[in-house]
Amino acid sequence: MGHINDGKRVNLSQKLIKEKFNIPKSKFYRILNFGLMYFNTEVNGVSIVSINGFLTIEVLRGKPIKKVIKKTPKIVKPNDLSIEIIEYLNTKTNKRYSIKSDATIKLINSRINDGFTIDDFKKVIDVKVSKWINTTMEDYLRPQTLFSAKMEGYLNEKIIKTERNDKFTTTQSAVDNAKQVDWFPKE
């Protein structure tokens, strides 16, 4: 790929490097992600940083290298509102979403920061449960769907009356009753 002089910086496309050396994609990114943290040291005098699909390589022999400090992920703790919302969702959907899930807590906190109230969350849950329960969409009764950026749209939908659910219940009870009938009595 060439020679880099002292004090110079070069930007290389990760895609071109991967293709030139014919490295499988998964192996290349594993090398890139885990290798960079071991390679960037003051001892070797070279700094390599991966940004937006490019490797920035800088030769710094004789100069101190700025250490790249990784930010530790922010720990998200559930609050009373998020716990109540998750418990309400679990009750309505008969599922078991965890109150310890960082992704769920972040979604709820984002919507709260957008100005939504606990009643808004409950209404969205009620609206979508009325539309999606006992359908193929039931799998989408989950925090990622309900509390996403689309929440405002869900909030403005109307609750569907439970006729469809009543039909299901009526049909199911008819099937259950039919199973109990002795259709072929012994003579």
Secondary structure, DSSP 8 states (H G I E B T S, - for coil): -----TT-EEEEEHHHHHHHTT--HHHHHHHHHHHHHHH--TTT-EEEEEETTEEEEEE-TTS----------------HHHHHHHHHHHHHHT----TT-HHHHHHHHHHHHTT--HHHHHHHHHHHHHHHTTSGGGGG-SHHHHTSTTHHHHHTS----THHHHHHHHHHHHHHHHHHS-SS---
